[in-house]
Amino acid sequence: MHDATRTRYQLASVSKQFTAAAVLLLIRDGRLLLDDVVGRWIDGCPDDWRDITLHHLLTHTSGLGHWDDYPMIDLARWVEPDDLLTTFHRVPLRYPPGGGWSYSSPGYVLLARVVERAADTPYRVFLADRLCGPLGLTRTFAGAGAGRPDLASGHDAEGRPLPTWELDVVGMGAGDVWSTAEEVLTWTDALQDGRLLGEPYRTLMLTERARTGRGPGESGYGYGVFVGEHDGRRWWHHSGDNAGFRAFTANIPDLGRRVVVLSNTEATGAGTVTPLLTDSRQRG
């Protein structure tokens, strides 16, 4: 195992919090609107995408599928960005935009593309300059980690090394952020206390924007976070699952309790997280 105070782990789908925050910063700046249709920012969208808005992508209500719906995509292999979009275009929507809820990492890849177009800068640079820099997250970055120090290597449940997923194109915006447990805790606190996003954007992100149809713990989805109740108290949270990595973050505001679990083994499961949520002491 690694020293979590220095070692950087893949955040997997916890990265979606960064994507959502980036979109909201550009909305605050007047560069984007929640009801912008995706075709305004991404060329060549098929006809059944014409009503997909940024709100739909942020809340997983666009009708786009998850990775299992795109078996032709190799999550570990780099592809040309335009080729990836063409693949997304070829698969019909699961339902009309706004007509249901289904978790979609490809939707967040599209959001990262929109951020690049609206900001006229590479997505990873935008995150570094507008999110990580102002919060002092010096060990947090997005994209492939080649050449960077202190990176954890992913392992399967039996401890065998696993190759990482491709994070510069395929995983961009959906699972591409690396960080440490300490910096994820700083990030969690910055979202909760409004240091990064003032109102109304903080509330837009951290409260229910769509019903998921799931149990009380994740009954709703905000922007980049699940929301619901844990032991009768409101919380927001997200988990992540990349090849060789597991991640989980949660905040129970009424208790001042924050939980961050970053792991470089697929053996990590709910049994690791549950005791941290039920412990009466504040955890970080």
C-alpha positions in Angstrom: 0.0 0.0 0.0 1.0 3.6 -0.5 1.4 6.7 1.8 -1.9 8.5 1.0 -0.4 11.8 2.2 1.9 11.9 -0.9 0.6 9.2 -3.3 -1.8 10.2 -6.1 -4.6 7.9 -6.9 -7.1 7.8 -9.7 -10.4 9.3 -8.5 -12.3 7.5 -11.2 -15.9 8.8 -11.3 -15.3 11.1 -8.4 -13.7 13.1 -11.2 -17.3 14.1 -12.3 -17.4 16.6 -9.4 -14.6 18.5 -11.1 -16.3 18.4 -14.5 -19.6 19.7 -13.0 -17.7 22.4 -11.1 -15.9 23.5 -14.3 -19.3 23.8 -16.2 -20.8 25.8 -13.4 -17.8 28.2 -13.3 -18.3 28.8 -17.0 -22.0 29.4 -16.4 -21.2 31.9 -13.7 -18.8 33.6 -16.2 -21.6 33.8 -18.8 -19.8 31.5 -21.2 -22.4 28.7 -20.9 -26.1 28.2 -20.0 -27.6 25.2 -18.4 -30.1 25.0 -21.2 -27.5 25.2 -23.9 -28.1 22.3 -26.3 -25.0 20.1 -26.8 -25.1 20.7 -30.5 -24.1 24.4 -29.9 -20.7 23.2 -28.7 -20.1 19.9 -30.4 -20.3 19.6 -34.2 -22.0 16.8 -36.0 -24.6 15.7 -33.4 -27.2 13.3 -34.7 -30.9 14.3 -34.9 -31.9 12.5 -31.7 -29.4 14.6 -29.8 -30.9 18.0 -30.8 -32.8 18.4 -27.5 -29.9 17.3 -25.1 -28.9 20.2 -22.9 -26.0 20.6 -20.5 -28.5 20.1 -17.6 -29.4 16.7 -19.1 -25.7 15.7 -19.3 -24.9 16.9 -15.8 -27.9 14.9 -14.3 -27.6 11.8 -16.4 -31.0 12.4 -18.0 -29.8 12.8 -21.6 -30.6 9.3 -22.7 -27.0 8.5 -23.4 -25.8 5.1 -22.2 -22.9 4.0 -20.0 -19.8 2.2 -21.2 -21.6 -1.1 -21.5 -23.7 0.4 -24.2 -20.6 1.1 -26.2 -18.8 -2.3 -26.3 -16.8 -1.1 -29.4 -14.8 1.3 -27.2 -11.7 0.0 -25.5 -11.4 1.9 -22.3 -7.6 1.3 -22.2 -6.8 2.4 -25.7 -6.3 6.0 -27.0 -8.5 7.0 -29.9 -8.8 10.1 -31.9 -11.2 12.5 -30.2 -13.4 12.8 -33.3 -13.5 9.1 -33.6 -14.8 8.7 -30.1 -17.5 11.2 -30.7 -18.5 9.4 -33.9 -18.9 6.2 -31.9 -21.1 8.0 -29.3 -23.2 9.3 -32.2 -23.8 5.8 -33.7 -25.5 4.4 -30.6 -29.2 5.4 -30.3 -30.4 7.2 -27.1 -32.0 4.9 -24.5 -34.9 7.4 -24.1 -35.7 11.0 -25.2 -33.7 13.7 -23.4 -35.3 14.3 -20.0 -37.4 11.1 -20.2 -35.5 9.0 -17.6 -32.4 8.6 -15.5 -29.5 6.4 -16.3 -25.9 6.9 -15.3 -23.7 7.9 -18.2 -19.9 8.5 -18.2 -20.0 9.3 -21.9 -22.2 12.3 -21.0 -19.5 13.6 -18.8 -16.9 13.1 -21.6 -19.1 15.4 -23.7 -19.2 18.0 -20.9 -15.4 18.1 -20.8 -15.5 18.7 -24.5 -17.9 21.6 -24.0 -15.7 23.1 -21.3 -12.8 23.0 -23.8 -14.8 24.7 -26.5 -16.3 27.4 -24.2 -13.1 28.2 -22.4 -10.9 27.8 -25.6 -8.3 25.9 -23.6 -7.5 22.2 -23.0 -9.7 20.7 -20.3 -6.8 19.6 -18.0 -5.4 23.1 -18.2 -8.8 24.6 -17.3 -9.0 22.4 -14.2 -5.4 23.3 -13.2 -5.9 27.0 -13.6 -9.5 27.5 -12.4 -10.1 24.7 -9.9 -6.9 23.3 -8.5 -4.8 26.4 -8.5 -7.2 28.6 -6.5 -7.7 25.9 -3.9 -4.0 25.0 -3.5 -4.4 21.5 -4.9 -0.8 21.2 -6.0 -0.9 17.4 -6.3 -4.2 17.1 -8.2 -4.3 16.9 -12.0 -6.3 15.5 -14.8 -5.2 13.1 -17.6 -2.5 10.6 -18.2 0.1 10.4 -15.4 3.2 9.5 -17.4 6.3 11.2 -16.1 4.7 12.4 -12.9 5.9 11.3 -9.5 4.1 9.5 -6.7 1.5 7.7 -8.7 -0.2 4.6 -7.4 -0.3 1.6 -9.6 -3.6 -0.2 -10.0 -4.2 -3.8 -8.9 -7.0 -6.3 -9.3 -8.7 -8.0 -6.4 -5.9 -10.6 -6.2 -3.1 -8.1 -6.1 -2.0 -8.4 -9.7 -1.0 -5.2 -11.5 -3.5 -3.8 -14.0 -2.9 -1.4 -16.9 -4.6 2.0 -16.4 -7.5 3.2 -18.5 -6.9 5.9 -21.1 -7.6 9.2 -19.4 -6.7 11.9 -21.9 -9.5 11.2 -24.4 -11.8 8.3 -23.4 -11.9 9.1 -19.7 -11.6 12.9 -20.0 -14.2 14.5 -17.7 -15.6 11.1 -16.6 -12.7 9.5 -14.6 -9.5 11.3 -15.4 -8.5 13.1 -12.1 -5.6 12.0 -9.9 -5.3 13.3 -6.3 -4.4 12.5 -2.7 -6.7 11.8 0.1 -5.7 15.1 1.8 -6.4 17.2 -1.3 -9.8 15.5 -2.0 -10.7 16.4 1.6 -9.8 20.0 0.8 -11.9 19.8 -2.4 -14.9 18.4 -0.5 -14.7 21.2 2.1 -14.3 23.8 -0.6 -17.5 22.6 -2.4 -19.5 22.5 0.9 -18.5 25.9 2.2 -18.8 27.7 -1.2 -15.1 28.7 -1.5 -15.1 27.5 -5.1 -18.7 28.0 -6.2 -20.8 30.7 -4.6 -24.6 30.8 -4.7 -26.7 29.8 -6.5 -24.1 27.4 -8.1 -23.1 25.7 -4.9 -26.7 24.7 -4.2 -27.3 23.8 -7.8 -24.4 21.3 -7.6 -25.0 19.8 -4.2 -28.8 19.3 -4.1 -31.2 17.2 -6.1 -31.6 18.1 -9.7 -33.1 14.8 -10.9 -34.6 11.7 -9.3 -32.6 8.5 -9.8 -35.2 5.9 -8.8 -32.7 4.3 -6.5 -32.8 3.8 -2.7 -32.8 6.6 -0.1 -29.0 6.9 0.0 -28.8 8.0 -3.6 -32.4 9.0 -4.4 -31.3 12.1 -6.3 -28.5 13.4 -8.4 -27.2 17.0 -8.3 -24.4 18.0 -10.7 -21.6 15.5 -10.3 -22.8 14.1 -7.0 -25.4 11.7 -5.6 -27.7 13.1 -2.9 -30.0 11.5 -0.4 -30.1 10.5 3.3 -27.8 8.4 5.4 -29.1 7.4 8.8 -31.8 10.1 8.4 -29.3 12.9 7.6 -28.8 14.6 4.3 -25.6 13.8 2.5 -23.9 14.1 -0.9 -21.4 11.6 -2.2 -19.9 9.7 -5.1 -18.0 6.6 -5.8 -15.5 5.7 -8.5 -14.4 2.6 -10.2 -11.5 2.6 -12.7 -9.4 -0.5 -13.7 -7.3 -1.1 -10.6 -8.6 1.8 -8.5 -11.6 2.4 -6.2 -12.6 5.8 -4.8 -15.3 7.2 -2.5 -16.1 10.6 -1.1 -19.0 11.8 1.1 -20.1 14.7 3.1 -22.7 14.7 5.9 -23.0 18.4 6.5 -25.1 18.2 9.7 -22.4 16.2 11.4 -19.4 17.9 9.8 -18.3 14.5 8.7 -16.4 13.9 5.5 -15.1 10.6 4.3 -12.5 10.1 1.6 -11.4 6.6 0.6 -8.8 6.2 -2.2 -7.5 2.7 -3.1 -5.3 1.1 -5.8 -6.8 -2.3 -5.4 -10.1 -3.7 -6.7 -10.4 -5.6 -3.4 -11.7 -2.4 -1.8 -15.5 -2.5 -1.4 -18.4 -1.2 0.7 -17.1 -3.0 3.7 -14.2 -0.5 3.8 -16.5 2.5 3.7 -19.4 1.5 5.9 -17.5 1.7 9.3 -16.3 5.2 8.4 -19.8 6.4 7.9 -21.1 4.9 11.1 -18.2 5.8 13.4 -19.2 8.6 15.7 -15.9 10.4 15.2 -15.3 12.9 12.4 -13.3 11.3 9.6 -11.4 12.7 6.8 
